[in-house]
Amino acid sequence: MAGTTIDVREYAPKDRHEKIFDAFDDLDSGEALTLVNDHDPQPLYYQLQAERDDFDADGYELDQVAEDEFIATLPKQ
């Protein structure tokens, strides 16, 4: 699945959701946004589910690779 990867640890916390939503909106159908974060992005999952009809919640994946590194795959329908 093609898409985009962003490491939001590079952004100030107040800017992260805007960057994520912009990157998700730029995806084509069938692509996914891979997100690297310093904490579990569960609130973001619920926000995407509520605000984006094209978010594929069933295809969402989350891997914790270190104590402070989480990789989430946010697919777009």
MILO-971826 format. One record per atom (N, C-alpha, C, O, CB): residue in three letters; x, y, z; atom name; residue number from 1. Coordinates in Angstrom, 2 decimals. Glycine has a CB too. Layout:
<atoms>
<'ALA',<X,Y,Z>,'CA',NUM> ...
</atoms>
This chain:
<atoms>
<'MET',<0.85,-1.18,0.00>,'N',1> <'MET',<0.00,0.00,0.00>,'CA',1> <'MET',<0.90,1.24,0.00>,'C',1> <'MET',<1.67,1.45,0.93>,'O',1> <'MET',<-0.97,0.00,1.24>,'CB',1> <'ALA',<0.80,2.04,-1.01>,'N',2> <'ALA',<1.58,3.26,-1.13>,'CA',2> <'ALA',<1.04,4.32,-0.20>,'C',2> <'ALA',<-0.07,4.19,0.33>,'O',2> <'ALA',<1.59,3.77,-2.59>,'CB',2> <'GLY',<1.81,5.36,0.00>,'N',3> <'GLY',<1.34,6.45,0.86>,'CA',3> <'GLY',<2.47,7.35,1.29>,'C',3> <'GLY',<3.45,7.55,0.57>,'O',3> <'GLY',<0.64,5.90,2.07>,'CB',3> <'THR',<2.31,7.89,2.47>,'N',4> <'THR',<3.23,8.88,3.01>,'CA',4> <'THR',<3.59,8.49,4.44>,'C',4> <'THR',<2.78,7.92,5.16>,'O',4> <'THR',<2.60,10.30,2.96>,'CB',4> <'THR',<4.82,8.81,4.83>,'N',5> <'THR',<5.26,8.60,6.21>,'CA',5> <'THR',<5.64,9.95,6.79>,'C',5> <'THR',<6.38,10.72,6.17>,'O',5> <'THR',<6.45,7.60,6.29>,'CB',5> <'ILE',<5.13,10.23,8.00>,'N',6> <'ILE',<5.57,11.44,8.70>,'CA',6> <'ILE',<5.93,11.06,10.13>,'C',6> <'ILE',<5.26,10.24,10.77>,'O',6> <'ILE',<4.46,12.55,8.67>,'CB',6> <'ASP',<6.99,11.69,10.61>,'N',7> <'ASP',<7.43,11.52,11.99>,'CA',7> <'ASP',<6.99,12.77,12.74>,'C',7> <'ASP',<7.63,13.82,12.65>,'O',7> <'ASP',<8.99,11.30,12.10>,'CB',7> <'VAL',<5.89,12.67,13.47>,'N',8> <'VAL',<5.33,13.86,14.12>,'CA',8> <'VAL',<6.12,14.27,15.35>,'C',8> <'VAL',<5.85,15.31,15.94>,'O',8> <'VAL',<3.89,13.62,14.50>,'CB',8> <'ARG',<7.10,13.45,15.75>,'N',9> <'ARG',<7.95,13.84,16.88>,'CA',9> <'ARG',<8.76,15.09,16.54>,'C',9> <'ARG',<9.28,15.76,17.43>,'O',9> <'ARG',<8.89,12.69,17.27>,'CB',9> <'GLU',<8.86,15.40,15.25>,'N',10> <'GLU',<9.60,16.57,14.79>,'CA',10> <'GLU',<8.81,17.87,14.96>,'C',10> <'GLU',<9.36,18.96,14.83>,'O',10> <'GLU',<9.99,16.40,13.34>,'CB',10> <'TYR',<7.51,17.75,15.25>,'N',11> <'TYR',<6.64,18.92,15.34>,'CA',11> <'TYR',<6.22,19.19,16.78>,'C',11> <'TYR',<6.15,18.28,17.60>,'O',11> <'TYR',<5.39,18.73,14.46>,'CB',11> <'ALA',<5.96,20.45,17.06>,'N',12> <'ALA',<5.42,20.82,18.37>,'CA',12> <'ALA',<4.07,20.14,18.56>,'C',12> <'ALA',<3.31,20.03,17.60>,'O',12> <'ALA',<5.30,22.37,18.52>,'CB',12> <'PRO',<3.75,19.69,19.77>,'N',13> <'PRO',<2.47,19.00,19.99>,'CA',13> <'PRO',<1.26,19.77,19.47>,'C',13> <'PRO',<0.31,19.16,18.98>,'O',13> <'PRO',<2.30,18.74,21.45>,'CB',13> <'LYS',<1.27,21.08,19.57>,'N',14> <'LYS',<0.11,21.86,19.12>,'CA',14> <'LYS',<-0.07,21.82,17.60>,'C',14> <'LYS',<-1.16,22.12,17.10>,'O',14> <'LYS',<0.25,23.30,19.58>,'CB',14> <'ASP',<0.98,21.46,16.86>,'N',15> <'ASP',<0.93,21.43,15.40>,'CA',15> <'ASP',<0.69,20.03,14.82>,'C',15> <'ASP',<0.45,19.90,13.62>,'O',15> <'ASP',<2.21,21.98,14.85>,'CB',15> <'ARG',<0.77,19.01,15.64>,'N',16> <'ARG',<0.77,17.65,15.14>,'CA',16> <'ARG',<-0.52,17.25,14.43>,'C',16> <'ARG',<-0.47,16.73,13.31>,'O',16> <'ARG',<1.02,16.71,16.28>,'CB',16> <'HIS',<-1.67,17.47,15.05>,'N',17> <'HIS',<-2.92,17.01,14.43>,'CA',17> <'HIS',<-3.17,17.70,13.09>,'C',17> <'HIS',<-3.65,17.07,12.15>,'O',17> <'HIS',<-4.10,17.26,15.38>,'CB',17> <'GLU',<-2.84,18.97,12.99>,'N',18> <'GLU',<-3.01,19.68,11.73>,'CA',18> <'GLU',<-2.13,19.04,10.64>,'C',18> <'GLU',<-2.60,18.83,9.52>,'O',18> <'GLU',<-2.65,21.17,11.89>,'CB',18> <'LYS',<-0.88,18.73,10.96>,'N',19> <'LYS',<0.02,18.09,10.00>,'CA',19> <'LYS',<-0.50,16.72,9.59>,'C',19> <'LYS',<-0.46,16.35,8.41>,'O',19> <'LYS',<1.44,17.96,10.60>,'CB',19> <'ILE',<-1.00,15.96,10.56>,'N',20> <'ILE',<-1.51,14.62,10.28>,'CA',20> <'ILE',<-2.74,14.69,9.39>,'C',20> <'ILE',<-2.83,13.96,8.40>,'O',20> <'ILE',<-1.85,13.89,11.59>,'CB',20> <'PHE',<-3.68,15.56,9.73>,'N',21> <'PHE',<-4.90,15.66,8.93>,'CA',21> <'PHE',<-4.61,16.17,7.52>,'C',21> <'PHE',<-5.21,15.70,6.56>,'O',21> <'PHE',<-5.91,16.58,9.62>,'CB',21> <'ASP',<-3.68,17.13,7.39>,'N',22> <'ASP',<-3.30,17.60,6.06>,'CA',22> <'ASP',<-2.69,16.47,5.23>,'C',22> <'ASP',<-3.02,16.31,4.05>,'O',22> <'ASP',<-2.31,18.78,6.17>,'CB',22> <'ALA',<-1.81,15.70,5.84>,'N',23> <'ALA',<-1.16,14.59,5.12>,'CA',23> <'ALA',<-2.19,13.52,4.75>,'C',23> <'ALA',<-2.13,12.97,3.66>,'O',23> <'ALA',<-0.04,13.97,5.98>,'CB',23> <'PHE',<-3.12,13.22,5.66>,'N',24> <'PHE',<-4.16,12.23,5.37>,'CA',24> <'PHE',<-5.04,12.71,4.22>,'C',24> <'PHE',<-5.37,11.94,3.32>,'O',24> <'PHE',<-5.01,11.95,6.62>,'CB',24> <'ASP',<-5.42,13.97,4.25>,'N',25> <'ASP',<-6.29,14.52,3.21>,'CA',25> <'ASP',<-5.61,14.52,1.84>,'C',25> <'ASP',<-6.29,14.44,0.81>,'O',25> <'ASP',<-6.71,15.93,3.57>,'CB',25> <'ASP',<-4.28,14.59,1.81>,'N',26> <'ASP',<-3.53,14.59,0.55>,'CA',26> <'ASP',<-3.40,13.20,-0.07>,'C',26> <'ASP',<-3.01,13.07,-1.23>,'O',26> <'ASP',<-2.14,15.16,0.77>,'CB',26> <'LEU',<-3.73,12.15,0.69>,'N',27> <'LEU',<-3.63,10.78,0.17>,'CA',27> <'LEU',<-4.70,10.52,-0.88>,'C',27> <'LEU',<-5.78,11.12,-0.86>,'O',27> <'LEU',<-3.75,9.77,1.31>,'CB',27> <'ASP',<-4.38,9.62,-1.79>,'N',28> <'ASP',<-5.37,9.11,-2.73>,'CA',28> <'ASP',<-6.07,7.92,-2.09>,'C',28> <'ASP',<-5.54,7.31,-1.16>,'O',28> <'ASP',<-4.71,8.72,-4.10>,'CB',28> <'SER',<-7.22,7.59,-2.58>,'N',29> <'SER',<-7.95,6.41,-2.11>,'CA',29> <'SER',<-7.06,5.18,-2.25>,'C',29> <'SER',<-6.43,4.98,-3.28>,'O',29> <'SER',<-9.27,6.22,-2.90>,'CB',29> <'GLY',<-7.02,4.34,-1.20>,'N',30> <'GLY',<-6.21,3.13,-1.22>,'CA',30> <'GLY',<-4.82,3.31,-0.67>,'C',30> <'GLY',<-4.10,2.33,-0.48>,'O',30> <'GLY',<-6.13,2.62,-2.59>,'CB',30> <'GLU',<-4.41,4.55,-0.43>,'N',31> <'GLU',<-3.10,4.81,0.16>,'CA',31> <'GLU',<-3.25,4.87,1.68>,'C',31> <'GLU',<-4.35,4.86,2.22>,'O',31> <'GLU',<-2.50,6.14,-0.38>,'CB',31> <'ALA',<-2.09,4.93,2.36>,'N',32> <'ALA',<-2.10,4.99,3.82>,'CA',32> <'ALA',<-1.07,5.99,4.30>,'C',32> <'ALA',<-0.04,6.20,3.67>,'O',32> <'ALA',<-1.83,3.61,4.43>,'CB',32> <'LEU',<-1.36,6.60,5.42>,'N',33> <'LEU',<-0.43,7.48,6.10>,'CA',33> <'LEU',<0.22,6.66,7.21>,'C',33> <'LEU',<-0.46,6.10,8.07>,'O',33> <'LEU',<-1.14,8.76,6.67>,'CB',33> <'THR',<1.55,6.58,7.18>,'N',34> <'THR',<2.30,5.93,8.25>,'CA',34> <'THR',<2.79,7.02,9.16>,'C',34> <'THR',<3.45,7.97,8.74>,'O',34> <'THR',<3.48,5.06,7.70>,'CB',34> <'LEU',<2.46,6.88,10.41>,'N',35> <'LEU',<2.71,7.91,11.41>,'CA',35> <'LEU',<3.67,7.37,12.46>,'C',35> <'LEU',<3.43,6.30,13.02>,'O',35> <'LEU',<1.39,8.38,12.07>,'CB',35> <'VAL',<4.74,8.10,12.72>,'N',36> <'VAL',<5.67,7.76,13.80>,'CA',36> <'VAL',<5.41,8.75,14.91>,'C',36> <'VAL',<5.46,9.96,14.70>,'O',36> <'VAL',<7.18,7.79,13.32>,'CB',36> <'ASN',<5.15,8.24,16.11>,'N',37> <'ASN',<4.75,9.10,17.22>,'CA',37> <'ASN',<5.46,8.65,18.50>,'C',37> <'ASN',<5.98,7.54,18.57>,'O',37> <'ASN',<3.21,9.06,17.42>,'CB',37> <'ASP',<5.47,9.52,19.48>,'N',38> <'ASP',<6.12,9.20,20.76>,'CA',38> <'ASP',<5.15,8.66,21.81>,'C',38> <'ASP',<5.54,8.40,22.95>,'O',38> <'ASP',<6.80,10.43,21.29>,'CB',38> <'HIS',<3.89,8.50,21.43>,'N',39> <'HIS',<2.89,7.94,22.34>,'CA',39> <'HIS',<1.80,7.25,21.51>,'C',39> <'HIS',<1.71,7.44,20.30>,'O',39> <'HIS',<2.27,9.05,23.25>,'CB',39> <'ASP',<0.99,6.45,22.17>,'N',40> <'ASP',<-0.10,5.75,21.51>,'CA',40> <'ASP',<-1.08,6.78,20.94>,'C',40> <'ASP',<-1.61,7.60,21.69>,'O',40> <'ASP',<-0.83,4.78,22.49>,'CB',40> <'PRO',<-1.33,6.76,19.63>,'N',41> <'PRO',<-2.20,7.77,19.01>,'CA',41> <'PRO',<-3.68,7.41,19.05>,'C',41> <'PRO',<-4.43,7.77,18.14>,'O',41> <'PRO',<-1.78,7.97,17.59>,'CB',41> <'GLN',<-4.12,6.72,20.08>,'N',42> <'GLN',<-5.52,6.30,20.16>,'CA',42> <'GLN',<-6.50,7.47,20.05>,'C',42> <'GLN',<-7.49,7.33,19.34>,'O',42> <'GLN',<-5.76,5.57,21.47>,'CB',42> <'PRO',<-6.26,8.62,20.71>,'N',43> <'PRO',<-7.20,9.74,20.52>,'CA',43> <'PRO',<-7.30,10.19,19.06>,'C',43> <'PRO',<-8.37,10.57,18.59>,'O',43> <'PRO',<-6.78,10.93,21.39>,'CB',43> <'LEU',<-6.18,10.15,18.35>,'N',44> <'LEU',<-6.18,10.50,16.93>,'CA',44> <'LEU',<-7.03,9.51,16.13>,'C',44> <'LEU',<-7.77,9.90,15.23>,'O',44> <'LEU',<-4.74,10.53,16.38>,'CB',44> <'TYR',<-6.92,8.23,16.46>,'N',45> <'TYR',<-7.74,7.21,15.81>,'CA',45> <'TYR',<-9.22,7.56,15.93>,'C',45> <'TYR',<-9.95,7.53,14.94>,'O',45> <'TYR',<-7.46,5.82,16.42>,'CB',45> <'TYR',<-9.66,7.90,17.13>,'N',46> <'TYR',<-11.08,8.23,17.34>,'CA',46> <'TYR',<-11.46,9.52,16.63>,'C',46> <'TYR',<-12.58,9.65,16.13>,'O',46> <'TYR',<-11.37,8.36,18.84>,'CB',46> <'GLN',<-10.54,10.48,16.58>,'N',47> <'GLN',<-10.82,11.73,15.89>,'CA',47> <'GLN',<-10.96,11.49,14.38>,'C',47> <'GLN',<-11.88,12.01,13.74>,'O',47> <'GLN',<-9.71,12.77,16.17>,'CB',47> <'LEU',<-10.06,10.71,13.81>,'N',48> <'LEU',<-10.17,10.38,12.39>,'CA',48> <'LEU',<-11.45,9.63,12.09>,'C',48> <'LEU',<-12.13,9.90,11.10>,'O',48> <'LEU',<-8.96,9.56,11.94>,'CB',48> <'GLN',<-11.79,8.69,12.95>,'N',49> <'GLN',<-13.00,7.91,12.76>,'CA',49> <'GLN',<-14.24,8.80,12.78>,'C',49> <'GLN',<-15.19,8.56,12.03>,'O',49> <'GLN',<-13.11,6.83,13.84>,'CB',49> <'ALA',<-14.23,9.82,13.62>,'N',50> <'ALA',<-15.39,10.71,13.74>,'CA',50> <'ALA',<-15.44,11.77,12.64>,'C',50> <'ALA',<-16.52,12.19,12.24>,'O',50> <'ALA',<-15.36,11.40,15.09>,'CB',50> <'GLU',<-14.27,12.19,12.14>,'N',51> <'GLU',<-14.23,13.35,11.25>,'CA',51> <'GLU',<-13.93,13.05,9.79>,'C',51> <'GLU',<-14.13,13.91,8.93>,'O',51> <'GLU',<-13.22,14.29,11.75>,'CB',51> <'ARG',<-13.47,11.85,9.50>,'N',52> <'ARG',<-13.12,11.52,8.11>,'CA',52> <'ARG',<-13.86,10.26,7.68>,'C',52> <'ARG',<-13.55,9.17,8.14>,'O',52> <'ARG',<-11.58,11.33,7.95>,'CB',52> <'ASP',<-14.83,10.42,6.79>,'N',53> <'ASP',<-15.59,9.29,6.29>,'CA',53> <'ASP',<-14.72,8.32,5.49>,'C',53> <'ASP',<-15.05,7.14,5.37>,'O',53> <'ASP',<-16.74,9.78,5.43>,'CB',53> <'ASP',<-13.60,8.81,4.96>,'N',54> <'ASP',<-12.75,7.96,4.14>,'CA',54> <'ASP',<-11.61,7.30,4.93>,'C',54> <'ASP',<-10.73,6.68,4.34>,'O',54> <'ASP',<-12.16,8.77,3.01>,'CB',54> <'PHE',<-11.63,7.43,6.26>,'N',55> <'PHE',<-10.67,6.72,7.10>,'CA',55> <'PHE',<-11.11,5.26,7.23>,'C',55> <'PHE',<-12.24,4.98,7.63>,'O',55> <'PHE',<-10.54,7.41,8.51>,'CB',55> <'ASP',<-10.21,4.35,6.89>,'N',56> <'ASP',<-10.50,2.91,6.97>,'CA',56> <'ASP',<-10.10,2.40,8.35>,'C',56> <'ASP',<-9.00,1.89,8.54>,'O',56> <'ASP',<-9.74,2.13,5.85>,'CB',56> <'ALA',<-11.01,2.54,9.32>,'N',57> <'ALA',<-10.72,2.15,10.70>,'CA',57> <'ALA',<-10.41,0.67,10.82>,'C',57> <'ALA',<-9.62,0.27,11.69>,'O',57> <'ALA',<-11.91,2.50,11.59>,'CB',57> <'ASP',<-11.01,-0.16,9.96>,'N',58> <'ASP',<-10.75,-1.60,10.02>,'CA',58> <'ASP',<-9.32,-1.95,9.58>,'C',58> <'ASP',<-8.78,-2.97,9.99>,'O',58> <'ASP',<-11.75,-2.35,9.14>,'CB',58> <'GLY',<-8.72,-1.10,8.77>,'N',59> <'GLY',<-7.37,-1.35,8.30>,'CA',59> <'GLY',<-6.29,-0.70,9.15>,'C',59> <'GLY',<-5.10,-0.85,8.87>,'O',59> <'GLY',<-7.24,-0.87,6.91>,'CB',59> <'TYR',<-6.69,0.01,10.18>,'N',60> <'TYR',<-5.75,0.69,11.08>,'CA',60> <'TYR',<-4.85,-0.33,11.76>,'C',60> <'TYR',<-5.31,-1.38,12.22>,'O',60> <'TYR',<-6.52,1.52,12.15>,'CB',60> <'GLU',<-3.56,-0.02,11.82>,'N',61> <'GLU',<-2.60,-0.88,12.50>,'CA',61> <'GLU',<-1.73,-0.03,13.41>,'C',61> <'GLU',<-1.42,1.12,13.09>,'O',61> <'GLU',<-1.75,-1.67,11.49>,'CB',61> <'LEU',<-1.32,-0.60,14.53>,'N',62> <'LEU',<-0.45,0.10,15.48>,'CA',62> <'LEU',<0.60,-0.86,15.98>,'C',62> <'LEU',<0.28,-1.96,16.44>,'O',62> <'LEU',<-1.26,0.70,16.66>,'CB',62> <'ASP',<1.86,-0.45,15.91>,'N',63> <'ASP',<2.97,-1.22,16.44>,'CA',63> <'ASP',<3.76,-0.34,17.40>,'C',63> <'ASP',<4.11,0.79,17.07>,'O',63> <'ASP',<3.89,-1.75,15.30>,'CB',63> <'GLN',<4.02,-0.86,18.58>,'N',64> <'GLN',<4.90,-0.16,19.52>,'CA',64> <'GLN',<6.27,-0.79,19.37>,'C',64> <'GLN',<6.46,-1.96,19.69>,'O',64> <'GLN',<4.37,-0.26,21.01>,'CB',64> <'VAL',<7.24,-0.02,18.88>,'N',65> <'VAL',<8.57,-0.55,18.61>,'CA',65> <'VAL',<9.58,-0.19,19.69>,'C',65> <'VAL',<10.67,-0.76,19.75>,'O',65> <'VAL',<9.07,-0.06,17.28>,'CB',65> <'ALA',<9.22,0.75,20.53>,'N',66> <'ALA',<10.03,1.14,21.69>,'CA',66> <'ALA',<9.10,1.79,22.70>,'C',66> <'ALA',<7.93,2.05,22.40>,'O',66> <'ALA',<11.22,2.12,21.28>,'CB',66> <'GLU',<9.62,2.05,23.87>,'N',67> <'GLU',<8.78,2.66,24.91>,'CA',67> <'GLU',<8.18,3.98,24.46>,'C',67> <'GLU',<7.05,4.31,24.82>,'O',67> <'GLU',<9.59,2.88,26.17>,'CB',67> <'ASP',<8.93,4.71,23.65>,'N',68> <'ASP',<8.47,6.03,23.21>,'CA',68> <'ASP',<8.40,6.13,21.68>,'C',68> <'ASP',<8.58,7.21,21.12>,'O',68> <'ASP',<9.38,7.11,23.75>,'CB',68> <'GLU',<8.13,5.00,21.02>,'N',69> <'GLU',<8.00,5.02,19.56>,'CA',69> <'GLU',<6.88,4.10,19.12>,'C',69> <'GLU',<6.92,2.89,19.32>,'O',69> <'GLU',<9.33,4.61,18.89>,'CB',69> <'PHE',<5.87,4.71,18.53>,'N',70> <'PHE',<4.70,4.01,18.02>,'CA',70> <'PHE',<4.58,4.28,16.54>,'C',70> <'PHE',<4.76,5.42,16.09>,'O',70> <'PHE',<3.42,4.44,18.77>,'CB',70> <'ILE',<4.28,3.25,15.77>,'N',71> <'ILE',<4.09,3.40,14.33>,'CA',71> <'ILE',<2.66,2.98,14.01>,'C',71> <'ILE',<2.26,1.83,14.23>,'O',71> <'ILE',<5.13,2.56,13.52>,'CB',71> <'ALA',<1.89,3.94,13.49>,'N',72> <'ALA',<0.50,3.69,13.15>,'CA',72> <'ALA',<0.33,3.79,11.65>,'C',72> <'ALA',<0.92,4.65,11.00>,'O',72> <'ALA',<-0.43,4.68,13.88>,'CB',72> <'THR',<-0.49,2.91,11.10>,'N',73> <'THR',<-0.85,2.95,9.69>,'CA',73> <'THR',<-2.31,3.39,9.62>,'C',73> <'THR',<-3.20,2.73,10.15>,'O',73> <'THR',<-0.63,1.54,8.99>,'CB',73> <'LEU',<-2.54,4.51,8.94>,'N',74> <'LEU',<-3.84,5.12,8.83>,'CA',74> <'LEU',<-4.30,5.04,7.38>,'C',74> <'LEU',<-4.01,5.95,6.59>,'O',74> <'LEU',<-3.81,6.59,9.32>,'CB',74> <'PRO',<-5.02,3.98,7.00>,'N',75> <'PRO',<-5.42,3.81,5.59>,'CA',75> <'PRO',<-6.61,4.67,5.20>,'C',75> <'PRO',<-7.48,5.00,6.01>,'O',75> <'PRO',<-5.75,2.35,5.33>,'CB',75> <'LYS',<-6.60,5.03,3.93>,'N',76> <'LYS',<-7.70,5.83,3.38>,'CA',76> <'LYS',<-8.48,4.95,2.40>,'C',76> <'LYS',<-7.90,4.29,1.54>,'O',76> <'LYS',<-7.16,7.13,2.68>,'CB',76> <'GLN',<-9.78,4.96,2.53>,'N',77> <'GLN',<-10.64,4.16,1.64>,'CA',77> <'GLN',<-10.68,4.77,0.26>,'C',77> <'GLN',<-11.34,4.25,-0.63>,'O',77> <'GLN',<-12.06,4.04,2.20>,'CB',77> 
</atoms>
